[in-house]
């Protein structure tokens, strides 16, 4: 019995000692500081992609437009963001559009060199009509050389921006510049609508001129805002500014010259508006400008010298971006990043049997006098109709991207998107502020809304719009779903 009475306290003491050790360890652990969250970082870079060899075709019209020299430089401008869990890149390229194949090649090279996943990279073109083709894999030597230069330039901009990552903070805002955006689709007064290339009458006309005897009213709205994403270092010096404006190119470039249009001139001017460290990179992306341009149809603008109107628009855009920047009360140094990419399958449009027959009849006309009586561009669109009828593929796959940067969102679409779609996305987005980037990861033609399809006009014709008429609705719904997923993520 004595041995038993001695054993019980010893066991109790052992349990007490173990408990004390556990409590001490717990106290020490709870007193230790929590692991520090990785800092939000950003880096930016610009790489010159001005062609070195000429002549080069600038594919922005109905006939060859050959460039013999460069009026001003072209660039690929990249912004890389990293929150410790997600790294993403956003690249703006001075190009009519960057073909999907060229995008994919550049993304693969950048991913191999700096580790950013291809699906976490946005590559968008500015839609400058004075830039060379982006995807000439064969043909004239200057065009093939330019594709190689473009791929390396895009990839190089991402790699350089990634190498420049440093602590940063982000903020977003918008400020209006309404006087430089005009809806280019118009209802005309009774009896003033000319026949279209198919010999039919549309309800609206693109670029109808400025005659008050002809014009009735625009067929859609405009988006007046310049939206910006501002990136600053801890000393509040500007690292980058990613801007977006729903305005087509301005044009009126010196003849036979490559140019970055107002997008490039904005990037050149913006460093004079903000406090940077000498490495500041500004970039202007193309918003939802499929039905918007810089022509004030109700007035006659005084004559301009080549490139003058570009300078005017760029100067106003830089001033507007500066006003937007001043609206940001505080930049966020711990913004959460997220990026979702989806591949969406859309149906190609098919002409009716009647449309095909009419197109063949147009192409059968050989007599010069009879050809002169055909509607303007009848031959061109007859060929487009036949090509659409003979296309083997029934569908095409396009890439959508949605990006979250704190409480700011970016939607990316590979089309010339109508302004109405951009305004709708901004209104219905779960984020306080949303930017919509067109000509992103390729270009698959115009993207009218179903309502605009009913009105007809250039942007709705087979040959300029190749996908099903409700494509804008399908893509908008997908993007809203993607934004919803990003908004729920922590």
Phi, psi and omega per residue, in radians:
X1 nan -0.632 3.138
X2 -1.102 -0.745 3.141
X3 -1.085 -0.589 3.139
X4 -1.185 -0.746 -3.131
X5 -1.185 -0.426 3.090
X6 -1.398 -0.570 -3.067
X7 -1.213 -0.683 -3.060
X8 -1.058 -0.828 3.113
X9 -1.104 -0.624 -3.124
X10 -1.107 -0.760 3.120
X11 -1.107 -0.742 3.141
X12 -1.081 -0.700 3.134
X13 -1.123 -0.710 3.130
X14 -1.068 -0.768 3.117
X15 -1.118 -0.676 3.131
X16 -1.125 -0.744 3.132
X17 -1.100 -0.742 3.119
X18 -1.076 -0.733 3.131
X19 -1.109 -0.706 3.130
X20 -1.115 -0.732 3.112
X21 -1.074 -0.753 3.140
X22 -1.103 -0.768 -3.135
X23 -1.143 -0.683 3.102
X24 -1.121 -0.740 3.115
X25 -1.110 -0.711 3.121
X26 -1.117 -0.747 3.130
X27 -1.106 -0.722 -3.138
X28 -1.126 -0.702 -3.140
X29 -1.151 -0.773 -3.111
X30 -1.200 -0.469 -3.140
X31 -1.389 -0.368 -3.115
X32 -1.207 2.494 -3.130
X33 -1.151 2.523 3.113
X34 -1.164 2.612 3.110
X35 -0.993 2.367 -3.107
X36 -1.310 2.309 3.134
X37 -1.160 2.481 3.103
X38 -1.035 2.484 -3.126
X39 -1.254 2.586 3.005
X40 -1.234 2.312 -3.077
X41 -2.271 2.712 3.103
X42 -2.577 2.666 3.050
X43 -2.588 2.624 -3.127
X44 -2.441 2.684 3.135
X45 -2.766 2.652 3.057
X46 -2.208 2.299 3.126
X47 -2.086 2.278 3.135
X48 -1.229 2.172 3.108
X49 -2.117 0.463 3.097
X50 -1.124 2.273 -3.116
X51 -1.074 2.568 -3.135
X52 -1.791 -0.347 -3.108
X53 -2.113 2.496 3.118
X54 -2.351 2.872 0.039
X55 -1.390 2.768 3.118
X56 -2.387 2.460 3.089
X57 -1.436 2.345 3.051
X58 -1.833 1.817 -2.903
X59 -1.459 1.092 -3.104
X60 -2.013 0.152 -3.083
X61 -2.465 -2.827 -3.077
X62 -1.619 -0.117 3.122
X63 -2.468 2.946 -3.110
X64 -1.038 2.375 3.120
X65 -2.279 1.633 -2.967
X66 -1.584 2.294 3.066
X67 -1.678 2.397 3.122
X68 -1.900 -0.233 -3.113
X69 -2.836 3.071 3.117
X70 -1.902 2.204 3.082
X71 -1.366 -0.723 3.119
X72 -2.564 2.788 -3.003
X73 -1.276 2.668 2.977
X74 -1.814 2.580 -3.122
X75 -2.415 2.723 2.824
X76 -1.883 2.123 -3.072
X77 -2.036 2.181 -3.025
X78 -2.106 2.487 2.993
X79 -2.155 2.174 3.096
X80 -1.983 2.311 3.136
X81 -2.137 2.544 -3.080
X82 -2.563 2.126 3.101
X83 -1.859 0.216 -3.117
X84 1.672 -0.454 3.108
X85 -1.988 -0.575 -3.110
X86 -2.253 2.350 3.016
X87 -2.103 2.269 -3.130
X88 -2.423 2.783 -3.141
X89 -2.273 2.495 3.085
X90 -2.233 2.079 -3.040
X91 -2.112 2.291 3.044
X92 -1.936 2.200 -3.054
X93 -2.039 2.286 3.066
X94 -1.274 1.510 -3.056
X95 -2.717 2.617 3.024
X96 -0.929 -0.802 2.990
X97 -2.941 2.719 3.063
X98 -1.828 2.007 -3.068
X99 -0.998 2.564 -3.140
X100 -0.919 -0.694 -3.135
X101 -1.130 -0.687 3.117
X102 -1.200 -0.725 3.056
X103 -0.988 -0.845 -3.080
X104 -1.089 -0.724 3.128
X105 -1.099 -0.785 -3.131
X106 -1.143 -0.722 3.133
X107 -1.113 -0.712 -3.137
X108 -1.098 -0.752 3.128
X109 -1.127 -0.803 3.139
X110 -1.087 -0.722 3.137
X111 -1.092 -0.723 3.131
X112 -1.147 -0.616 -3.053
X113 -1.469 -0.549 -3.081
X114 -2.284 -0.005 2.974
X115 1.553 -0.042 3.100
X116 -1.278 2.279 -3.116
X117 -1.152 2.451 -3.140
X118 -0.943 -0.645 -3.125
X119 -1.299 -0.051 3.061
X120 -1.862 0.368 -3.138
X121 -2.156 2.204 2.996
X122 -1.762 2.261 3.009
X123 -2.184 2.013 -3.124
X124 -2.159 2.521 3.050
X125 -1.605 2.719 3.119
X126 -1.470 -0.337 -3.067
X127 1.312 0.514 2.993
X128 -1.171 2.159 -3.128
X129 -1.357 -0.038 -3.134
X130 -1.900 0.652 3.122
X131 -2.205 2.642 -3.068
X132 -1.241 2.880 3.040
X133 -1.038 2.557 -3.045
X134 -1.733 -0.081 -2.954
X135 -2.473 0.749 3.110
X136 -1.515 1.720 -3.117
X137 -1.562 -0.230 3.032
X138 -2.595 2.975 -3.098
X139 1.940 -2.620 -3.100
X140 -1.017 2.463 -3.086
X141 -0.996 -0.726 3.136
X142 -1.041 -0.658 -3.121
X143 -1.220 -0.728 3.114
X144 -1.141 -0.721 3.118
X145 -1.124 -0.615 -3.113
X146 -1.208 -0.650 3.096
X147 -1.048 -0.754 3.110
X148 -1.081 -0.764 3.109
X149 -1.065 -0.702 -3.118
X150 -1.155 -0.816 3.136
X151 -1.035 -0.843 -3.137
X152 -1.135 -0.633 -3.135
X153 -1.171 -0.765 3.117
X154 -1.111 -0.863 3.126
X155 -1.066 -0.747 -3.125
X156 -1.106 -0.635 3.127
X157 -1.126 -0.675 3.112
X158 -1.163 -0.794 -3.116
X159 -1.108 -0.758 3.122
X160 -1.127 -0.738 3.123
X161 -1.122 -0.687 3.098
X162 -1.114 -0.705 3.116
X163 -1.185 -0.306 -3.124
X164 -1.706 0.158 -3.118
X165 -0.960 2.344 3.094
X166 -2.697 2.859 -3.128
X167 -0.914 2.421 -3.040
X168 -2.677 2.992 3.048
X169 -2.469 2.668 -3.059
X170 -2.222 2.670 3.052
X171 -2.655 2.772 -3.118
X172 -2.400 2.619 3.109
X173 -2.844 3.042 3.088
X174 -2.494 2.657 3.080
X175 -2.558 2.457 -3.028
X176 -1.409 2.507 2.938
X177 -2.334 1.319 -2.982
X178 -1.337 -0.394 -2.970
X179 -1.381 -0.009 3.136
X180 -2.011 0.121 3.121
X181 -2.109 2.315 -3.089
X182 -2.434 2.314 3.045
X183 -1.216 2.236 -3.020
X184 -1.655 -0.004 3.110
X185 -1.770 2.144 -3.014
X186 -2.259 2.481 2.846
X187 -1.336 2.425 3.125
X188 -1.870 2.855 3.112
X189 -1.203 2.737 -3.078
X190 -0.919 2.301 3.093
X191 1.459 0.026 -3.068
X192 -1.776 -0.109 -3.086
X193 -1.395 2.078 3.083
X194 -1.341 2.811 3.086
X195 -1.239 2.612 3.116
X196 -1.496 3.117 -3.104
X197 -1.057 -0.286 -3.138
X198 -1.632 0.066 -3.132
X199 1.384 0.268 -3.116
X200 -1.946 3.000 3.077
X201 -1.892 2.108 2.992
X202 -1.430 2.962 3.055
X203 -1.575 -0.377 3.125
X204 -2.343 2.780 -3.140
X205 -2.245 2.418 3.025
X206 -1.398 2.431 3.082
X207 0.828 1.185 -3.010
X208 -1.450 0.032 -3.063
X209 1.611 -3.021 -3.038
X210 -2.078 0.203 -3.099
X211 -1.266 2.160 3.097
X212 -1.151 -0.306 3.104
X213 -1.320 -0.256 -3.076
X214 -1.872 -0.731 -2.985
X215 -1.297 2.432 3.014
X216 -1.925 -1.260 -3.110
X217 -2.769 2.688 3.095
X218 -1.201 2.650 -3.056
X219 -1.602 0.049 -3.134
X220 -2.899 3.089 -3.088
X221 -1.510 -3.093 2.929
X222 -2.212 2.795 3.010
X223 -1.915 1.908 -3.020
X224 -1.395 -0.189 -2.939
X225 -1.434 2.439 2.798
X226 -1.719 2.045 3.141
X227 -1.760 2.409 -3.116
X228 -2.237 2.569 2.877
X229 -1.925 2.039 -3.113
X230 -1.772 2.363 3.129
X231 -2.191 2.118 -3.100
X232 -2.202 2.731 3.048
X233 -1.543 3.056 -3.107
X234 -1.031 -0.365 3.100
X235 -1.572 0.152 3.124
X236 1.178 0.384 2.989
X237 -1.497 2.500 -3.047
X238 -1.322 2.187 3.025
X239 -1.566 -0.808 -3.105
X240 -2.733 2.783 3.011
X241 -2.466 2.014 -3.133
X242 -1.787 1.924 -3.064
X243 -1.896 2.877 -3.098
X244 -2.644 2.283 -3.117
X245 -2.457 2.338 -3.115
X246 -1.489 1.241 -3.134
X247 -2.467 2.203 3.016
X248 -1.009 3.041 3.016
X249 -0.981 2.776 3.113
X250 -1.621 -0.787 3.066
X251 1.409 -2.789 -3.029
X252 1.038 1.019 3.119
X253 -1.573 2.644 2.990
X254 -0.908 2.455 -3.010
X255 -0.971 2.445 3.064
X256 1.025 0.606 -3.087
X257 -2.159 2.428 2.971
X258 -1.336 2.454 3.121
X259 -2.691 2.642 3.073
X260 -1.538 0.046 3.135
X261 1.009 -2.723 -3.036
X262 -1.239 -0.361 3.122
X263 -1.081 -0.809 3.125
X264 -1.240 -0.667 -3.139
X265 -1.172 -0.624 3.035
X266 -1.028 -0.823 -3.126
X267 -1.102 -0.596 3.117
X268 -1.239 -0.648 -3.082
X269 -1.384 -0.576 -2.945
X270 -1.022 -0.618 3.100
X271 -1.040 -0.382 3.097
X272 -1.363 -0.201 -3.101
X273 -1.684 -0.297 -3.025
X274 -2.296 2.917 3.138
X275 -1.666 1.860 3.113
X276 -2.024 -3.046 -3.122
X277 -1.892 0.306 -3.099
X278 1.603 -0.232 3.121
X279 -1.969 0.128 -3.114
X280 -1.010 2.358 3.137
X281 -2.132 2.104 3.038
X282 -1.846 2.576 3.138
X283 -2.589 2.489 3.124
X284 -2.055 2.068 3.108
X285 -1.698 2.823 -3.128
X286 -1.538 2.154 3.103
X287 -1.456 -2.616 -3.106
X288 -1.535 1.472 -2.993
X289 -2.036 0.362 -3.088
X290 -1.021 -0.486 3.119
X291 -2.117 0.398 -3.064
X292 -2.180 2.372 2.996
X293 -2.505 -2.934 -2.981
X294 -1.868 0.447 -3.118
X295 -1.795 2.053 3.122
X296 -1.443 1.614 -2.924
X297 -1.156 -0.396 -3.097
X298 -1.565 -0.043 3.104
X299 -2.360 2.864 3.049
X300 -1.850 2.020 -3.109
X301 -1.351 2.472 3.070
X302 -1.048 2.721 3.133
X303 -1.034 2.591 3.111
X304 -2.196 2.563 2.985
X305 -1.328 2.797 3.108
X306 -0.940 2.352 3.102
X307 1.362 -0.144 -3.087
X308 -1.147 -0.797 -3.124
X309 -1.152 -0.560 3.050
X310 -1.056 -0.787 3.121
X311 -1.084 -0.697 -3.130
X312 -1.107 -0.851 -3.128
X313 -1.128 -0.753 -3.129
X314 -1.101 -0.709 3.138
X315 -1.114 -0.770 3.118
X316 -1.152 -0.691 3.132
X317 -1.132 -0.700 3.109
X318 -1.139 -0.722 3.086
X319 -1.092 -0.735 -3.129
X320 -1.148 -0.716 3.088
X321 -1.082 -0.651 3.095
X322 -1.104 -0.744 3.100
X323 -1.112 -0.696 3.097
X324 -1.084 -0.738 -3.133
X325 -1.044 -0.658 -3.135
X326 -1.190 -0.308 3.120
X327 -1.360 -0.302 -3.098
X328 -1.373 1.915 -3.088
X329 -1.282 -0.639 -3.108
X330 -2.641 2.353 3.041
X331 -1.526 2.497 -3.075
X332 -1.613 2.046 -3.133
X333 -1.522 0.047 -3.119
X334 -2.403 0.718 -3.125
X335 -1.154 2.435 3.087
X336 -1.492 2.338 3.140
X337 -1.843 2.611 3.030
X338 -2.777 2.604 3.123
X339 -2.646 2.230 3.136
X340 -2.097 2.357 3.065
X341 -2.122 2.358 3.071
X342 -2.252 2.529 2.989
X343 -1.778 2.124 -3.060
X344 -1.980 2.307 3.109
X345 -1.663 2.201 3.118
X346 -2.102 2.629 3.101
X347 -1.444 2.466 2.981
X348 -1.297 2.553 3.019
X349 -1.287 2.539 3.089
X350 -2.147 2.286 3.060
X351 -1.213 2.684 3.092
X352 -1.295 2.912 3.096
X353 -1.053 -0.661 3.118
X354 -1.116 -0.751 3.129
X355 -1.121 -0.686 3.116
X356 -1.130 -0.752 3.140
X357 -1.096 -0.727 3.125
X358 -1.134 -0.683 3.125
X359 -1.135 -0.733 3.131
X360 -1.140 -0.607 3.107
X361 -1.147 -0.674 3.099
X362 -1.117 -0.801 -3.110
X363 -1.209 -0.349 3.137
X364 -1.380 -0.243 -3.137
X365 -1.270 2.109 -3.115
X366 -2.001 -0.475 -3.110
X367 -1.145 2.174 -3.095
X368 -0.985 -0.706 -3.138
X369 -1.135 -0.700 3.109
X370 -1.189 -0.654 3.108
X371 -1.090 -0.633 -3.142
X372 -1.095 -0.449 -3.107
X373 -1.475 -0.194 3.116
X374 -1.225 2.693 3.076
X375 -1.049 2.697 3.110
X376 -0.999 2.366 3.113
X377 1.147 0.294 -3.138
X378 -1.037 -0.753 -3.115
X379 -1.110 -0.768 -3.130
X380 -1.037 -0.854 -3.070
X381 -1.368 -0.383 2.994
X382 -1.121 -0.740 3.102
X383 -1.138 -0.671 3.098
X384 -1.109 -0.666 3.130
X385 -1.143 -0.784 3.116
X386 -1.108 -0.734 3.129
X387 -1.075 -0.709 3.123
X388 -1.151 -0.623 3.133
X389 -1.233 -0.587 -3.073
X390 -1.623 -0.032 3.133
X391 -1.053 2.261 -3.095
X392 -1.300 -0.650 -3.086
X393 -1.295 2.436 3.084
X394 -1.572 -0.462 -3.056
X395 -2.372 2.913 3.011
X396 -2.356 2.660 3.136
X397 -1.935 2.247 -3.126
X398 -2.116 2.742 -3.111
X399 -1.803 2.240 2.956
X400 -1.929 2.529 3.059
X401 -2.355 2.494 3.006
X402 -2.242 2.343 -3.055
X403 -2.169 2.383 3.016
X404 -1.973 2.266 3.047
X405 -2.269 1.564 -3.021
X406 1.135 -2.170 3.124
X407 -1.713 0.391 3.128
X408 -2.042 2.487 -3.110
X409 -2.252 2.649 3.091
X410 -2.265 2.216 3.031
X411 -1.834 2.406 -3.041
X412 -2.221 2.177 -3.056
X413 -2.319 2.383 -3.077
X414 -1.565 0.867 -3.114
X415 -2.480 2.949 2.876
X416 -1.528 1.652 -2.941
X417 -1.467 2.413 3.096
X418 -1.251 2.620 -3.099
X419 -1.003 -0.663 -3.129
X420 -1.014 -0.682 3.137
X421 -1.152 -0.739 3.107
X422 -1.101 -0.764 3.119
X423 -1.110 -0.664 3.123
X424 -1.126 -0.779 3.111
X425 -1.098 -0.734 3.125
X426 -1.096 -0.692 -3.106
X427 -1.212 -0.688 -3.022
X428 -1.656 -0.083 -3.139
X429 -1.106 2.487 3.070
X430 -1.336 -0.067 -3.129
X431 -1.687 2.598 -3.133
X432 -1.022 -0.583 3.122
X433 -2.472 2.385 -3.082
X434 -2.370 2.428 3.075
X435 -1.954 2.468 3.104
X436 -2.091 2.095 -3.086
X437 -1.844 2.170 3.062
X438 -1.657 3.058 3.114
X439 0.939 0.727 -3.047
X440 -1.813 2.149 3.118
X441 1.059 0.657 3.127
X442 2.120 3.118 3.081
X443 -2.541 2.169 -3.096
X444 -2.042 0.569 3.099
X445 1.601 -2.900 -3.122
X446 -1.390 2.724 3.128
X447 -2.272 1.297 3.074
X448 -1.218 2.748 2.990
X449 -1.338 2.836 3.090
X450 -1.000 -0.632 3.133
X451 -1.144 -0.674 3.120
X452 -1.256 -0.548 3.056
X453 -1.007 -0.676 -3.117
X454 -1.122 -0.473 -3.107
X455 -1.455 -0.286 -3.100
X456 1.282 -2.762 -3.090
X457 1.758 2.849 -3.016
X458 -0.805 -0.824 -3.021
X459 -1.207 -0.220 -3.104
X460 -1.801 -0.116 -3.055
X461 -1.241 2.610 2.971
X462 -1.129 2.205 -3.021
X463 2.034 -0.465 3.020
X464 -2.007 -0.490 3.071
X465 -2.162 1.990 -2.965
X466 -1.832 -0.180 -3.040
X467 -1.903 2.933 -3.042
X468 -0.919 2.637 -2.960
X469 -1.220 -0.323 3.091
X470 -1.759 0.325 -3.094
X471 -1.044 -0.666 -3.116
X472 -1.091 -0.623 3.118
X473 -1.194 -0.784 3.135
X474 -1.039 -0.837 -3.085
X475 -1.209 -0.662 3.089
X476 -1.074 -0.775 3.138
X477 -1.090 -0.711 3.097
X478 -1.102 -0.792 -3.114
X479 -1.112 -0.667 3.098
X480 -1.138 -0.660 3.049
X481 -1.093 -0.767 -3.131
X482 -1.129 -0.714 3.093
X483 -1.113 -0.671 3.099
X484 -1.078 -0.719 3.093
X485 -1.105 -0.754 3.138
X486 -1.140 -0.661 -3.109
X487 -1.158 -0.563 -3.134
X488 -1.357 -0.432 -3.098
X489 -1.209 2.542 3.134
X490 -1.716 nan nan
